[in-house]
Amino acid sequence: MAVMSTESSRPRSSGEERPHSLAVAIERRVHQNPTRRAVAIDEQQLTYEELWIRSEARARQLLALGVRPGKRIGVLLPNCLEYLELIVGAARIGAVVVPMNIRFKSRELRHLICDSGMTALFTRGFIPGVVDFNVLLAESLPGIAAARPDVPLQLAEAPRLRNVVTLGEPAPFMRAEADLARFDGALPLPPPPEAPLFIMYTSGTTANPKGCIVPHRAIVSNAWSIIDQWKLSESDSWWCPLPMFHIGGVVFVMTMLIANGYYAGVSHFDADKAIAALEHSPPTIFYSLFPTITLPIIAHPRFAKLDHSRMRLMCNLAPEQMQRRIQAVVPHAPIVGAFGMTETCGTVCYGLPDDPADLRFTTCGRPLPGWQVKIVDAATHDELPVDARGEIAVRGDGLFQGYLNDPELTASRHLPDGFFLTGDIGSIDHDGLLSFHGRFKDQLKVGGENVAALEVEAFLATHPAVALAHVVGIRDEKYGEVPAAFIELKPGASATEPEIIQYCQNRIARFKVPRHVRFVTEWPMSATKIVKYRLREALEAELLGAPDARKG
């Protein structure tokens, strides 16, 4: 039986030596172009030299707090320059950064603090109108409320946590940044490429988030691969709104630093802020990635007036019809798809700008340099033939080291040949292009029939009034579960539940047609992804009082 796997056929660029320790790679660019602008978050920016100087100050703060190579620090902050300073400072001394999702609540934060074994935590106290971390941490760790900021913490619930540092207004149990000492000795040598750089927690669904151990090698290797794929240079600027507690929020900023380019981000996503940033510094790479971000930007009345002349590439993940809609707004900058996840420390596959539009809109492209992808049977793990659907398995330089504190899960997700089982459904065609067909956990079982949520979502996106659709399975007495659709309408458009259901009738199989349709204007979010289980829980709670509506 013929099988099909795909790997990059593009050789890595030759020439300069390529360090795979983050601090060494960035330091080289600092020496080459110290005054070049490196990064901006909202209106604030740093040059390469300023970033390097500030990261050394952070490294000395960490050392004075007792943080040594291999020790872990938590960062509970929105995107800001201080976040990046802490990452680079930790990288310089071999400390490990634990990015913390600012949308997490007390149970989730407690899990991250305890599971990671962090010894210090940096935060800002509160974000006005958004969240008060003082209250949240007190709820997460009840013993912390009685702590004194001038005495190292001793908490029964988190015995390794010794310090909580605020970069903003002081709180009763937090150490103020101004009160931190400074280590005056020589900094430790930069860590080797296999040393951990991050413990990056996946957003999770109903279980506790899992900590992915991300070494320097994985982040830097993926950065070099992206640089090669898109020929990034000092003339490129990359706009990306992803949060730094998201793998994309760190790997792409590191990519641009290693490329000697410029990265622009935002403290939090807001369409007006995004437009202002794009006006101030028109990007060459427009990396909005998710429709929940892309659609408000392209619908903004000032977007059409922007200078798009420098833009040479866009990246977005969406059904074909939406990709075509976005491409039409800036037709000269090819839109490409991608495939990646936290465990792959960023991206495995990208579409190529010179691929035909139909392929760019419907596939994830081919593997980046250093990556291999194959499709295997989910039960036997045998490799499957061309175009067959199965589980996507990947292997490459950018793969994570494993799940923190869970060697059994790590082993179960790896095949003997080193390939990692992603849990995603895909296929590979004769040309080596990967197509994504949904997630095994995102597959419905309707009366014995398998239904991929992504397939129904893609069909719903063809309705002229639909801007965005997500499908979940709702428990049903007759069929086990049935599809339910949540829909965001295009501005000015209207539709009703019966109209949407009628649109699906006789166009897709009856068992795929949504039995329930709800219209939304806001989505429950985790990082930048829509949290489907919250949609399902809300609808099931609503339907609980109307059991007849759930019968086939």
C-alpha positions as CSV (number, residue, x, y, z in Angstrom):
1,M,0.0,0.0,0.0
2,A,1.4,3.4,-1.0
3,V,1.8,5.8,1.9
4,M,2.4,9.5,2.0
5,S,4.5,11.6,4.3
6,T,5.8,15.0,3.7
7,E,8.9,16.9,4.7
8,S,10.6,20.1,3.7
9,S,12.5,19.9,0.5
10,R,13.8,23.4,1.0
11,P,17.4,23.5,2.2
12,R,18.2,25.7,5.1
13,S,20.0,28.9,4.2
14,S,23.7,28.6,4.3
15,G,26.2,31.3,5.3
16,E,26.3,32.7,8.9
17,E,26.7,30.3,11.8
18,R,23.3,29.8,13.5
19,P,23.3,29.7,17.3
20,H,20.4,27.8,18.9
21,S,20.5,29.4,22.4
22,L,18.2,32.4,22.4
23,A,20.4,34.9,24.2
24,V,23.4,34.2,21.9
25,A,21.2,34.6,18.8
26,I,19.8,38.0,20.0
27,E,23.2,39.2,21.3
28,R,24.6,38.9,17.8
29,R,21.9,41.2,16.4
30,V,22.5,43.7,19.2
31,H,26.2,44.0,18.2
32,Q,25.4,44.3,14.5
33,N,22.7,46.9,14.8
34,P,22.4,48.4,18.3
35,T,20.3,51.4,17.4
36,R,17.8,49.6,15.1
37,R,14.3,49.5,16.4
38,A,13.5,46.0,17.6
39,V,10.0,45.8,19.1
40,A,7.0,47.9,19.9
41,I,4.0,47.3,22.1
42,D,1.3,49.9,21.5
43,E,3.1,53.3,21.5
44,Q,6.2,52.1,23.4
45,Q,9.3,50.7,21.6
46,L,12.8,49.5,22.2
47,T,15.9,49.4,20.1
48,Y,18.1,46.2,20.1
49,E,20.5,47.9,22.4
50,E,17.8,49.1,24.8
51,L,16.3,45.7,25.0
52,W,19.7,44.1,25.7
53,I,20.5,46.6,28.5
54,R,17.0,46.2,30.1
55,S,17.2,42.4,29.9
56,E,20.5,42.5,31.8
57,A,18.8,44.5,34.5
58,R,16.1,41.9,34.7
59,A,18.6,39.1,34.8
60,R,20.3,40.8,37.8
61,Q,17.0,41.2,39.5
62,L,16.3,37.5,39.1
63,L,19.7,36.5,40.4
64,A,19.2,38.8,43.4
65,L,15.9,37.0,44.1
66,G,17.8,33.7,44.2
67,V,16.7,32.5,40.7
68,R,19.4,30.3,39.2
69,P,19.7,28.3,36.0
70,G,16.8,25.9,35.7
71,K,14.6,27.7,38.2
72,R,11.2,28.9,37.1
73,I,9.6,32.3,37.1
74,G,5.9,33.0,36.4
75,V,4.8,36.1,34.4
76,L,1.2,37.2,34.9
77,L,1.1,40.3,32.7
78,P,-0.5,41.5,29.5
79,N,1.7,42.1,26.5
80,C,4.3,44.8,27.5
81,L,7.9,45.6,27.0
82,E,8.6,44.4,30.6
83,Y,7.3,41.0,29.6
84,L,9.9,40.7,26.8
85,E,12.7,42.1,29.1
86,L,11.9,39.3,31.6
87,I,11.9,36.6,28.9
88,V,15.3,37.7,27.4
89,G,16.7,38.3,30.9
90,A,15.7,34.8,32.0
91,A,17.1,33.4,28.8
92,R,20.5,35.0,29.5
93,I,20.9,33.2,32.8
94,G,19.2,29.9,32.0
95,A,16.0,30.6,34.1
96,V,12.7,29.1,32.8
97,V,9.7,31.4,32.1
98,V,6.2,30.3,32.8
99,P,3.8,32.5,30.9
100,M,0.4,32.7,32.6
101,N,-2.8,33.3,30.9
102,I,-4.3,36.6,32.2
103,R,-7.8,35.2,31.5
104,F,-7.3,32.3,33.9
105,K,-9.2,32.2,37.2
106,S,-8.1,31.2,40.7
107,R,-8.3,27.4,40.2
108,E,-6.3,27.6,37.0
109,L,-3.7,30.0,38.3
110,R,-3.2,27.9,41.4
111,H,-2.6,24.9,39.2
112,L,0.1,26.7,37.2
113,I,1.8,28.0,40.3
114,C,2.0,24.7,42.0
115,D,2.5,22.4,38.9
116,S,5.3,24.5,37.5
117,G,7.1,24.9,40.9
118,M,7.9,28.5,40.1
119,T,10.0,30.3,42.7
120,A,9.1,33.9,41.7
121,L,6.1,35.5,40.0
122,F,6.0,38.9,38.3
123,T,2.7,40.7,37.8
124,R,1.2,44.2,37.7
125,G,-1.4,44.1,40.5
126,F,-4.4,44.9,38.3
127,I,-5.5,46.0,34.8
128,P,-8.1,48.7,35.2
129,G,-11.5,47.5,34.1
130,V,-10.2,44.1,33.3
131,V,-8.8,42.1,36.2
132,D,-7.4,42.6,39.7
133,F,-4.5,40.2,40.2
134,N,-4.2,41.1,43.9
135,V,-7.7,39.6,44.5
136,L,-7.1,36.7,42.1
137,L,-3.8,35.6,43.7
138,A,-5.4,35.9,47.1
139,E,-8.2,33.6,46.0
140,S,-5.7,31.2,44.3
141,L,-3.4,31.0,47.4
142,P,-5.3,31.9,50.5
143,G,-2.2,31.9,52.7
144,I,-0.6,34.7,50.7
145,A,-3.0,37.4,52.2
146,A,-1.1,37.3,55.5
147,A,2.4,37.5,53.9
148,R,4.8,40.4,54.3
149,P,6.5,41.8,51.1
150,D,9.9,42.0,52.9
151,V,9.9,38.4,53.9
152,P,10.2,35.4,51.5
153,L,6.9,33.6,51.1
154,Q,6.3,30.3,53.0
155,L,3.0,28.9,51.7
156,A,1.8,25.4,52.4
157,E,-0.2,25.4,49.1
158,A,2.8,26.6,47.0
159,P,6.0,25.7,48.9
160,R,8.4,26.7,46.1
161,L,7.0,30.2,45.6
162,R,9.2,32.6,47.5
163,N,8.4,36.0,45.9
164,V,5.6,37.8,44.1
165,V,6.9,41.0,42.5
166,T,4.6,43.8,41.2
167,L,5.7,46.0,38.3
168,G,2.9,48.4,39.1
169,E,1.2,49.7,42.2
170,P,2.4,47.9,45.4
171,A,0.1,45.4,47.1
172,P,0.3,44.1,50.7
173,F,1.9,40.8,49.9
174,M,3.9,41.8,46.8
175,R,7.4,43.1,46.6
176,A,7.7,46.4,44.7
177,E,10.1,46.4,41.8
178,A,11.8,49.5,43.2
179,D,12.7,47.5,46.4
180,L,14.5,44.7,44.5
181,A,18.2,44.3,45.0
182,R,20.6,44.0,42.0
183,F,23.1,41.1,41.6
184,D,26.5,42.7,40.9
185,G,28.6,39.6,40.0
186,A,29.2,38.0,36.6
187,L,26.2,36.6,34.8
188,P,26.1,32.8,34.3
189,L,27.1,31.5,30.9
190,P,24.2,31.3,28.4
191,P,22.4,27.9,28.6
192,P,22.8,25.2,26.0
193,P,20.2,24.7,23.3
194,E,18.5,21.8,25.1
195,A,18.0,23.8,28.3
196,P,14.3,24.6,29.0
197,L,13.3,28.2,28.1
198,F,9.5,28.1,28.7
199,I,7.0,26.0,30.5
200,M,4.1,26.9,28.2
201,Y,0.7,25.7,29.4
202,T,-1.9,24.7,26.9
203,S,-5.3,26.4,27.4
204,G,-7.0,23.1,28.2
205,T,-10.6,22.2,27.8
206,T,-12.3,20.7,30.9
207,A,-9.1,19.3,32.4
208,N,-6.2,21.2,34.0
209,P,-3.8,22.9,31.5
210,K,-0.8,20.8,30.6
211,G,2.7,22.3,30.8
212,C,4.8,21.9,27.7
213,I,8.6,22.0,28.2
214,V,10.0,24.2,25.5
215,P,13.8,24.3,25.1
216,H,15.8,27.1,23.5
217,R,16.5,24.7,20.6
218,A,12.8,24.5,19.7
219,I,12.1,28.2,19.7
220,V,15.3,29.2,17.9
221,S,15.1,26.4,15.4
222,N,11.5,27.3,14.5
223,A,12.6,31.0,14.2
224,W,15.3,30.1,11.7
225,S,12.9,27.9,9.7
226,I,10.4,30.8,9.4
227,I,13.2,33.1,8.4
228,D,14.2,30.7,5.6
229,Q,10.6,30.1,4.5
230,W,9.7,33.7,4.0
231,K,13.2,35.2,3.5
232,L,12.8,37.5,6.4
233,S,15.4,40.3,6.8
234,E,16.0,43.6,8.5
235,S,13.6,45.2,6.1
236,D,10.7,43.3,7.4
237,S,8.2,44.3,10.1
238,W,5.8,41.8,11.6
239,W,2.5,42.9,13.1
240,C,0.9,40.3,15.4
241,P,-1.7,40.8,18.3
242,L,-1.2,37.4,19.9
243,P,-0.6,37.5,23.7
244,M,2.8,36.4,25.0
245,F,1.3,33.7,27.1
246,H,0.4,32.1,23.7
247,I,3.1,30.2,21.8
248,G,2.6,32.5,18.8
249,G,3.0,35.5,21.0
250,V,6.6,34.6,21.8
251,V,7.9,32.6,18.8
252,F,7.2,35.3,16.3
253,V,8.7,38.1,18.3
254,M,11.8,35.9,18.8
255,T,11.8,35.2,15.0
256,M,11.9,38.9,14.2
257,L,14.7,39.6,16.8
258,I,16.8,36.8,15.3
259,A,16.0,38.0,11.8
260,N,17.2,41.5,12.7
261,G,13.7,42.8,11.9
262,Y,11.0,44.7,13.7
263,Y,8.0,43.3,15.6
264,A,4.9,45.3,16.6
265,G,2.3,44.0,19.0
266,V,-0.5,45.3,21.3
267,S,-1.1,45.1,25.0
268,H,-4.5,43.7,24.3
269,F,-6.5,43.4,21.2
270,D,-8.7,46.3,20.3
271,A,-9.6,47.1,16.7
272,D,-8.9,50.9,17.1
273,K,-5.5,50.1,18.7
274,A,-4.7,47.7,15.9
275,I,-5.5,50.2,13.2
276,A,-3.4,52.9,14.9
277,A,-0.4,50.5,15.0
278,L,-0.9,49.6,11.4
279,E,-1.1,53.3,10.5
280,H,2.1,54.1,12.4
281,S,4.2,51.3,11.0
282,P,2.7,49.5,7.9
283,P,3.9,45.9,8.2
284,T,5.3,43.6,5.6
285,I,3.8,40.6,7.5
286,F,0.2,41.0,8.7
287,Y,-0.2,38.1,11.1
288,S,-3.7,38.4,12.6
289,L,-4.2,34.6,12.4
290,F,-7.6,34.1,13.9
291,P,-11.0,35.4,12.4
292,T,-12.0,36.8,15.8
293,I,-9.1,39.2,15.3
294,T,-9.0,39.6,11.5
295,L,-12.6,40.3,10.8
296,P,-12.9,43.4,13.2
297,I,-9.8,44.8,11.6
298,I,-10.7,44.5,8.0
299,A,-14.3,45.8,8.8
300,H,-12.9,48.9,10.4
301,P,-13.7,52.0,8.4
302,R,-10.0,53.1,8.4
303,F,-8.6,49.8,7.2
304,A,-9.2,50.5,3.6
305,K,-7.4,53.9,3.9
306,L,-4.2,52.3,5.3
307,D,-1.0,52.1,3.3
308,H,-0.8,48.4,2.3
309,S,2.0,48.9,-0.2
310,R,4.6,47.2,2.0
311,M,2.4,44.3,3.0
312,R,3.7,41.1,1.2
313,L,2.1,38.3,3.2
314,M,-1.0,37.7,5.4
315,C,-1.7,34.7,7.6
316,N,-5.2,33.6,8.7
317,L,-6.8,30.3,9.7
318,A,-10.4,30.0,8.5
319,P,-12.7,28.2,6.0
320,E,-12.1,28.8,2.3
321,Q,-14.9,31.3,1.9
322,M,-13.6,33.5,4.7
323,Q,-10.1,33.3,3.3
324,R,-11.3,34.5,-0.1
325,R,-13.1,37.4,1.6
326,I,-10.0,38.5,3.5
327,Q,-7.8,38.1,0.4
328,A,-10.1,40.4,-1.6
329,V,-9.4,43.2,0.8
330,V,-5.7,43.2,0.1
331,P,-5.4,41.2,-3.1
332,H,-1.6,41.8,-3.7
333,A,-0.5,40.3,-0.4
334,P,-1.1,36.5,-0.5
335,I,-2.9,35.0,2.4
336,V,-1.5,31.6,3.6
337,G,-2.7,29.0,6.0
338,A,-0.6,27.3,8.7
339,F,-0.5,24.3,11.0
340,G,1.0,24.3,14.5
341,M,0.4,24.0,18.2
342,T,2.0,24.6,21.6
343,E,3.7,21.2,21.5
344,T,5.4,22.1,18.2
345,C,6.6,25.4,19.7
346,G,4.9,27.4,16.9
347,T,4.4,26.4,13.3
348,V,5.1,23.2,11.5
349,C,3.6,24.0,8.0
350,Y,3.0,27.1,6.0
351,G,1.5,27.8,2.6
352,L,3.7,29.5,0.1
353,P,2.9,32.9,-1.3
354,D,3.4,31.6,-4.9
355,D,1.1,28.6,-4.4
356,P,-2.2,28.8,-6.4
357,A,-4.9,30.6,-4.5
358,D,-7.1,27.5,-4.2
359,L,-4.4,25.7,-2.4
360,R,-3.5,28.6,-0.2
361,F,-7.2,28.9,0.9
362,T,-7.8,25.2,1.5
363,T,-4.5,23.7,2.8
364,C,-1.9,24.3,5.5
365,G,0.9,24.2,3.0
366,R,4.1,22.1,3.4
367,P,6.5,21.5,6.3
368,L,9.0,24.2,7.3
369,P,12.7,23.3,7.0
370,G,13.5,20.8,9.8
371,W,10.0,19.3,10.0
372,Q,8.4,16.0,8.8
373,V,4.7,15.3,8.8
374,K,2.8,12.0,8.1
375,I,-0.8,10.8,8.5
376,V,-1.3,7.6,10.6
377,D,-4.2,5.5,11.5
378,A,-5.5,6.7,14.9
379,A,-5.8,3.2,16.3
380,T,-2.9,1.2,14.7
381,H,-0.5,4.2,14.0
382,D,0.2,2.7,10.6
383,E,1.1,5.3,8.0
384,L,-1.9,6.0,5.6
385,P,-1.9,6.5,1.8
386,V,-2.2,9.7,-0.2
387,D,-5.4,11.7,0.6
388,A,-6.5,9.3,3.3
389,R,-7.7,11.0,6.5
390,G,-6.1,10.1,9.8
391,E,-4.1,11.6,12.7
392,I,-1.4,14.1,11.9
393,A,2.0,13.1,13.3
394,V,5.0,15.4,13.3
395,R,8.7,15.2,14.0
396,G,11.3,18.0,13.9
397,D,13.8,20.3,15.5
398,G,11.0,22.5,16.9
399,L,9.3,19.8,18.9
400,F,8.8,20.3,22.6
401,Q,10.6,18.0,25.2
402,G,7.5,16.6,26.8
403,Y,4.7,17.4,29.3
404,L,5.8,18.6,32.7
405,N,5.3,16.1,35.5
406,D,3.6,13.6,33.2
407,P,6.0,11.2,31.6
408,E,3.1,8.7,30.9
409,L,1.2,11.2,28.8
410,T,4.5,12.3,27.0
411,A,5.2,8.6,26.1
412,S,1.7,8.0,24.9
413,R,1.8,10.9,22.5
414,H,5.1,9.8,20.9
415,L,5.6,7.0,18.4
416,P,8.7,4.8,18.6
417,D,10.2,6.7,15.6
418,G,9.9,10.0,17.5
419,F,6.8,11.4,15.7
420,F,4.4,13.3,18.0
421,L,0.7,12.5,17.7
422,T,-1.1,15.8,17.5
423,G,-4.7,14.6,18.0
424,D,-5.7,16.5,14.8
425,I,-7.3,15.0,11.7
426,G,-5.5,15.6,8.4
427,S,-4.6,14.3,5.0
428,I,-1.6,14.8,2.6
429,D,-2.0,15.1,-1.1
430,H,0.3,14.0,-4.0
431,D,2.1,17.3,-3.8
432,G,2.8,17.0,-0.1
433,L,0.3,19.6,1.0
434,L,-1.3,19.1,4.4
435,S,-5.0,19.6,4.8
436,F,-6.6,20.0,8.3
437,H,-10.0,18.4,8.8
438,G,-10.6,19.1,12.5
439,R,-9.7,17.6,15.8
440,F,-10.6,14.2,17.1
441,K,-11.9,15.8,20.2
442,D,-13.9,18.2,18.0
443,Q,-15.7,15.3,16.2
444,L,-19.4,14.7,16.8
445,K,-21.0,11.2,16.9
446,V,-24.5,11.7,15.5
447,G,-26.5,8.5,15.6
448,G,-23.4,6.5,14.8
449,E,-22.2,8.9,12.1
450,N,-18.9,10.8,12.5
451,V,-19.3,14.5,11.9
452,A,-16.3,16.9,11.8
453,A,-17.3,20.2,13.3
454,L,-14.9,22.0,10.9
455,E,-16.8,20.6,7.9
456,V,-20.2,22.0,9.1
457,E,-18.5,25.3,10.0
458,A,-17.0,25.6,6.6
459,F,-20.4,25.1,5.0
460,L,-22.1,27.6,7.2
461,A,-19.4,30.2,6.2
462,T,-20.8,30.0,2.7
463,H,-24.1,31.7,3.8
464,P,-24.1,35.3,2.7
465,A,-25.0,36.6,6.2
466,V,-22.5,34.5,8.2
467,A,-19.3,36.1,9.4
468,L,-18.1,33.3,11.7
469,A,-19.6,30.0,12.8
470,H,-18.6,27.4,15.4
471,V,-20.3,24.0,15.8
472,V,-20.5,21.9,19.0
473,G,-22.2,18.7,19.9
474,I,-25.3,18.9,22.2
475,R,-26.5,15.8,24.1
476,D,-29.6,14.3,22.6
477,E,-31.8,11.4,23.8
478,K,-32.3,9.8,20.4
479,Y,-29.0,10.4,18.5
480,G,-26.5,10.7,21.4
481,E,-25.6,14.2,20.3
482,V,-26.6,16.6,17.5
483,P,-24.9,19.6,16.0
484,A,-25.5,23.1,17.3
485,A,-24.3,26.2,15.5
486,F,-23.2,29.5,17.1
487,I,-23.1,32.2,14.5
488,E,-21.7,35.8,14.3
489,L,-23.4,37.7,11.5
490,K,-21.8,40.1,9.2
491,P,-22.3,43.8,10.0
492,G,-25.7,44.9,8.8
493,A,-26.8,41.3,8.0
494,S,-29.7,39.4,9.4
495,A,-30.8,35.8,9.6
496,T,-33.0,33.6,11.8
497,E,-32.6,30.1,13.2
498,P,-35.1,28.6,10.7
499,E,-33.4,30.3,7.8
500,I,-30.0,28.9,8.7
501,I,-31.4,25.4,9.2
502,Q,-33.3,25.6,5.9
503,Y,-30.1,26.8,4.1
504,C,-28.4,23.5,5.3
505,Q,-31.3,21.2,4.3
506,N,-30.5,19.2,1.1
507,R,-27.1,20.8,0.9
508,I,-25.3,18.7,3.5
509,A,-26.2,15.3,4.9
510,R,-29.2,15.4,7.2
511,F,-27.3,14.2,10.3
512,K,-24.8,17.2,9.8
513,V,-27.5,19.8,9.8
514,P,-27.5,21.9,13.0
515,R,-30.6,21.2,15.2
516,H,-30.0,24.4,17.2
517,V,-28.7,27.8,16.0
518,R,-27.8,30.7,18.3
519,F,-26.5,34.1,17.2
520,V,-23.7,35.7,19.2
521,T,-21.9,39.0,19.2
522,E,-19.1,38.0,21.6
523,W,-17.3,34.7,22.0
524,P,-15.9,33.0,25.1
525,M,-12.2,33.2,24.6
526,S,-9.1,31.5,25.9
527,A,-6.0,33.4,24.7
528,T,-7.0,33.9,21.1
529,K,-9.1,30.8,20.6
530,I,-12.8,30.3,21.1
531,V,-13.6,28.0,24.0
532,K,-16.2,25.6,22.5
533,Y,-17.1,23.8,25.7
534,R,-18.4,27.0,27.2
535,L,-20.7,27.4,24.2
536,R,-21.9,23.8,24.7
537,E,-22.4,24.3,28.4
538,A,-24.4,27.5,27.9
539,L,-26.7,25.9,25.4
540,E,-27.3,22.7,27.3
541,A,-28.2,24.8,30.4
542,E,-30.6,26.8,28.3
543,L,-32.2,23.6,26.8
544,L,-32.4,21.9,30.2
545,G,-35.8,23.6,30.8
546,A,-37.0,22.6,27.3
547,P,-36.3,18.8,27.0
548,D,-38.6,18.4,24.1
549,A,-36.4,20.6,22.0
550,R,-33.6,18.1,22.4
551,K,-35.4,15.1,21.0
552,G,-34.9,14.0,17.4
